């Protein structure tokens, strides 16, 4: 099933089955394929996604993408969220058809004429486009969104033209530290002195135990997935995203300020449904999140997270057998 939201400037009516969003814990969630994505889809979350988009763009020196694009005809953004990436891309490629897909029609209704938003589940086997159709496929921020990111990459590979690129922009939520200021993870199954460790571990566990399972940590696996599938010229770029404003470097300090706000805004929405599914109560979650927020705001801990930008190209026929 697919609903067209914006087609040549006309807004088509959406069925109640798509827009009748369930409300839980004071947040709304998608209705189409309900439960497949466990994070909110409300205005608060869209504002946060826009903030996160600008933070990552700052880390990428203002760029929206890294691959070499030359006169693309068709671009796809999977899991488009607020739709900000396709809208900003349209200014760079006004003659390109840019399609954003997501499970909820939460994108703006007034969009550039070459931007189209579709309600679609990209994990379904059949896509509405032919194989070898897109000049560029982009994904961003798919943590915890799909059962198998490798399968999504394989489907994308089939729908890319030979010679076309895919780019995945993904934050690995696992905290890192280069100077031993961050307490270690707890190895005996208990809780760490740095609660962000525990939040990531619980999120991974919730994803693993859900039905169907959801991959929570994918960023560090994408490059190998691409190579396994048959992409060539696979490149992985890492950008440090400080958790707060601890760095002395002004650019990193600015990114850290965005990061701290992003995490504090995201935390409850990214915790309730996953942790309730583990059998936690709401009071237990709130008490735990007090410690997680404290860890996020602790400037004595020089923690950061790696933002991965991974690119790969579908080989041309004369470059050998593809995996499609």
C-alpha positions as CSV (number, residue, x, y, z in Angstrom):
1,X,0.0,0.0,0.0
2,X,1.2,3.5,-0.8
3,X,-0.5,6.9,-0.4
4,X,0.6,9.8,-2.6
5,X,0.7,12.9,-0.5
6,X,1.8,15.6,-2.9
7,X,1.5,15.1,-6.6
8,X,2.2,18.0,-9.0
9,X,1.1,20.5,-6.3
10,X,-2.2,18.7,-5.5
11,X,-2.8,17.3,-2.1
12,X,-4.7,14.0,-2.3
13,X,-7.0,13.0,0.6
14,X,-5.5,10.5,3.0
15,X,-7.6,7.7,4.5
16,X,-8.2,7.7,8.3
17,X,-6.2,4.5,8.4
18,X,-3.1,6.5,7.8
19,X,-3.7,9.7,9.7
20,X,-5.6,8.4,12.8
21,X,-2.4,8.4,14.9
22,X,-2.5,6.5,18.1
23,X,-1.6,8.5,21.3
24,X,0.6,6.9,24.0
25,X,2.4,8.6,26.8
26,X,1.4,12.0,25.6
27,X,3.0,11.4,22.1
28,X,1.6,10.4,18.8
29,X,2.9,7.5,16.7
30,X,2.4,6.4,13.1
31,X,-0.6,4.4,12.1
32,X,0.4,2.9,8.8
33,X,2.0,-0.5,9.7
34,X,1.5,0.4,13.3
35,X,4.2,-0.6,15.7
36,X,6.9,-1.1,13.0
37,X,8.5,2.2,14.2
38,X,8.5,2.8,17.9
39,X,9.4,6.5,18.0
40,X,7.0,9.5,17.9
41,X,5.8,11.3,14.8
42,X,4.4,14.4,16.4
43,X,5.3,18.1,15.9
44,X,7.7,18.0,18.8
45,X,9.6,15.1,17.1
46,X,9.6,16.8,13.7
47,X,11.1,20.0,15.3
48,X,13.8,17.8,16.9
49,X,14.5,16.0,13.6
50,X,15.0,19.4,11.9
51,X,17.4,20.4,14.7
52,X,19.3,17.1,14.3
53,X,19.5,17.7,10.5
54,X,21.1,21.1,11.0
55,X,23.6,19.6,13.5
56,X,24.7,16.9,11.2
57,X,24.9,19.3,8.3
58,X,27.2,21.5,10.5
59,X,29.4,18.4,11.1
60,X,29.5,17.9,7.3
61,X,30.6,21.5,6.7
62,X,27.2,22.6,5.4
63,X,26.9,19.7,2.9
64,X,23.7,17.7,2.4
65,X,25.6,14.8,0.7
66,X,29.1,13.6,-0.1
67,X,28.7,11.7,-3.4
68,X,29.5,13.2,-6.8
69,X,26.1,14.0,-8.4
70,X,25.9,15.1,-12.0
71,X,22.5,16.0,-13.4
72,X,20.5,13.4,-11.5
73,X,16.9,12.7,-12.8
74,X,15.5,10.8,-9.8
75,X,16.5,10.9,-6.1
76,X,15.0,8.9,-3.2
77,X,15.1,9.7,0.5
78,X,14.1,6.7,2.6
79,X,12.7,7.5,6.0
80,X,12.4,11.2,5.2
81,X,10.8,12.3,8.5
82,X,10.1,16.0,8.4
83,X,11.0,16.1,4.8
84,X,13.7,18.7,5.3
85,X,16.4,16.9,3.4
86,X,14.4,16.6,0.1
87,X,13.2,20.2,0.4
88,X,16.8,21.5,0.8
89,X,18.0,19.2,-2.0
90,X,15.4,20.7,-4.3
91,X,17.2,24.1,-4.2
92,X,20.4,22.4,-5.5
93,X,18.6,20.2,-8.1
94,X,15.5,22.1,-9.2
95,X,15.0,19.9,-12.3
96,X,15.3,16.6,-10.4
97,X,12.4,14.5,-9.1
98,X,13.1,14.1,-5.4
99,X,10.9,11.6,-3.5
100,X,10.8,11.2,0.2
101,X,9.1,8.2,1.8
102,X,8.0,7.6,5.4
103,X,5.3,5.8,7.4
104,X,3.5,9.0,8.3
105,X,2.3,12.0,6.2
106,X,3.9,14.6,8.6
107,X,5.8,16.6,5.9
108,X,4.8,20.1,4.8
109,X,2.0,20.4,2.3
110,X,3.6,23.4,0.6
111,X,6.7,22.1,-1.1
112,X,8.8,22.8,-4.2
113,X,7.2,21.4,-7.3
114,X,9.9,18.8,-7.8
115,X,9.5,17.3,-4.3
116,X,7.0,14.5,-3.7
117,X,6.3,12.7,-0.4
118,X,4.9,9.2,-0.2
119,X,3.6,7.1,2.6
120,X,5.5,3.9,2.2
121,X,7.2,1.1,4.1
122,X,10.6,0.6,2.4
123,X,11.0,-2.8,4.1
124,X,8.3,-4.2,1.9
125,X,9.6,-6.5,-0.9
126,X,8.0,-4.7,-3.8
127,X,8.7,-1.1,-4.4
128,X,6.6,1.0,-6.9
129,X,9.6,1.8,-9.0
130,X,11.4,-0.3,-11.6
131,X,14.8,-1.7,-10.9
132,X,17.7,0.6,-12.1
133,X,15.6,3.7,-11.6
134,X,17.3,6.1,-9.2
135,X,20.4,8.2,-9.7
136,X,20.8,8.6,-5.9
137,X,19.3,7.0,-2.8
138,X,19.8,8.6,0.6
139,X,19.0,7.3,4.1
140,X,19.4,9.1,7.3
141,X,18.9,8.3,11.0
142,X,17.4,4.8,10.6
143,X,18.6,3.7,14.0
144,X,16.0,1.3,15.5
145,X,13.8,1.7,12.4
146,X,14.0,-1.5,10.5
147,X,14.5,-5.3,11.2
148,X,17.4,-5.6,8.7
149,X,19.3,-2.6,7.4
150,X,21.3,-4.9,5.1
151,X,18.1,-6.0,3.4
152,X,17.1,-2.4,2.9
153,X,20.5,-1.7,1.3
154,X,20.0,-4.7,-1.0
155,X,16.6,-3.4,-2.1
156,X,18.1,0.0,-2.7
157,X,20.9,-1.6,-4.7
158,X,18.3,-3.2,-7.1
159,X,16.6,0.2,-7.7
160,X,19.7,2.2,-8.3
161,X,20.9,2.7,-11.9
162,X,24.3,1.1,-12.7
163,X,26.9,3.7,-11.7
164,X,24.5,5.5,-9.3
165,X,25.3,6.2,-5.6
166,X,23.8,5.5,-2.2
167,X,24.6,7.5,0.9
168,X,23.8,6.6,4.5
169,X,24.1,9.2,7.2
170,X,23.9,7.5,10.6
171,X,24.8,8.3,14.2
172,X,26.1,5.4,16.3
173,X,24.6,6.2,19.7
174,X,27.3,4.3,21.6
175,X,29.4,6.9,23.5
176,X,33.1,7.0,22.9
177,X,35.9,8.8,24.7
178,X,39.6,9.4,23.9
179,X,41.0,10.6,27.3
180,X,39.6,8.1,29.9
181,X,37.2,10.7,31.5
182,X,34.3,8.4,30.7
183,X,33.5,5.7,33.2
184,X,33.7,2.2,31.7
185,X,30.7,0.0,30.8
186,X,29.6,-2.3,33.5
187,X,30.7,-5.9,32.6
188,X,28.7,-7.8,35.2
189,X,25.2,-7.1,34.0
190,X,24.6,-4.3,36.4
191,X,24.5,-0.6,35.8
192,X,27.4,1.7,34.8
193,X,28.5,4.8,36.5
194,X,27.7,6.5,33.2
195,X,24.0,6.0,32.5
196,X,24.3,6.6,28.7
197,X,26.1,3.3,28.4
198,X,23.1,1.6,30.0
199,X,20.6,3.5,27.9
200,X,22.3,2.3,24.7
201,X,22.5,-1.3,26.0
202,X,18.8,-1.3,26.9
203,X,17.8,0.1,23.6
204,X,19.8,-2.6,21.8
205,X,18.1,-5.2,24.0
206,X,14.7,-3.9,23.3
207,X,15.2,-3.9,19.6
208,X,16.6,-7.4,19.7
209,X,13.6,-8.7,21.7
210,X,10.9,-6.9,19.8
211,X,8.7,-8.7,17.2
212,X,9.9,-8.2,14.6
213,X,13.4,-7.4,15.8
214,X,14.8,-3.9,15.2
215,X,18.4,-3.1,14.6
216,X,19.4,-0.3,17.0
217,X,23.1,0.0,16.2
218,X,23.7,0.0,12.5
219,X,26.1,2.8,11.7
220,X,29.4,0.9,12.2
221,X,28.1,-2.0,10.0
222,X,26.9,-0.2,6.9
223,X,30.2,-0.1,5.0
224,X,30.7,-3.9,5.3
225,X,27.0,-4.4,4.4
226,X,27.5,-2.4,1.2
227,X,30.6,-4.4,0.2
228,X,28.8,-7.7,0.9
229,X,25.9,-6.6,-1.4
230,X,28.1,-5.6,-4.3
231,X,28.6,-1.8,-4.0
232,X,31.9,-0.6,-5.1
233,X,34.0,2.5,-4.2
234,X,32.6,2.2,-0.6
235,X,33.8,5.0,1.6
236,X,33.2,5.7,5.3
237,X,33.7,9.1,6.8
238,X,33.5,9.6,10.6
239,X,32.6,12.9,12.2
240,X,32.8,13.4,16.0
241,X,29.6,14.6,17.6
242,X,30.3,15.7,21.2
243,X,27.5,14.8,23.6
244,X,27.7,18.3,25.1
245,X,29.8,21.5,25.1
246,X,33.0,20.0,26.7
247,X,35.4,20.5,23.7
248,X,37.7,23.6,23.5
249,X,37.4,23.7,19.7
250,X,34.7,26.2,18.8
251,X,33.2,24.2,16.0
252,X,33.0,21.0,18.1
253,X,31.7,23.0,21.1
254,X,28.9,24.4,18.9
255,X,28.1,20.9,17.6
256,X,28.1,19.7,21.2
257,X,25.5,22.4,22.2
258,X,23.2,21.1,19.4
259,X,23.9,17.5,20.4
260,X,23.0,18.1,24.1
261,X,19.7,19.8,23.1
262,X,19.0,17.0,20.6
263,X,19.5,14.3,23.2
264,X,17.5,16.0,25.9
265,X,14.6,16.6,23.5
266,X,14.8,13.0,22.1
267,X,15.3,11.0,25.2
268,X,11.8,10.4,26.5
269,X,10.3,9.8,23.1
270,X,13.1,7.3,22.3
271,X,12.7,5.5,25.7
272,X,9.1,5.0,26.5
273,X,7.9,2.4,24.1
274,X,11.2,0.4,23.9
275,X,11.5,0.3,27.7
276,X,7.9,-0.4,28.4
277,X,8.3,-3.4,26.1
278,X,11.0,-4.6,28.4
279,X,8.6,-4.7,31.3
280,X,9.6,-1.4,32.9
281,X,7.0,0.9,34.4
282,X,6.7,4.6,33.6
283,X,8.0,5.7,37.0
284,X,11.0,3.3,36.6
285,X,11.7,4.8,33.2
286,X,11.5,8.4,34.5
287,X,13.8,7.7,37.4
288,X,16.3,6.1,35.1
289,X,16.2,9.0,32.6
290,X,17.2,11.4,35.4
291,X,20.5,9.6,35.5
292,X,20.8,9.5,31.7
293,X,20.2,13.2,31.4
294,X,22.8,13.8,34.1
295,X,25.3,11.8,32.1
296,X,24.5,13.8,28.9
297,X,25.1,17.1,30.7
298,X,28.3,16.0,32.5
299,X,31.0,18.2,31.0
300,X,33.7,16.4,33.1
301,X,33.1,13.4,30.8
302,X,34.6,14.1,27.3
303,X,32.2,11.8,25.5
304,X,31.2,11.9,21.9
305,X,29.4,9.8,19.3
306,X,30.5,8.9,15.8
307,X,28.4,10.2,12.9
308,X,29.0,7.9,10.0
309,X,28.6,9.0,6.4
310,X,28.9,5.9,4.2
311,X,28.8,6.0,0.4
312,X,28.8,3.3,-2.2
313,X,28.2,3.0,-6.0
314,X,26.4,0.4,-7.9
315,X,28.9,-1.0,-10.5
316,X,28.5,-0.6,-14.2
317,X,27.9,-3.8,-16.2
318,X,31.5,-3.9,-17.4
319,X,32.8,-3.8,-13.8
320,X,31.8,-7.4,-13.1
321,X,28.8,-9.3,-11.8
322,X,26.5,-7.3,-9.5
323,X,24.6,-8.7,-6.5
324,X,21.2,-7.5,-7.6
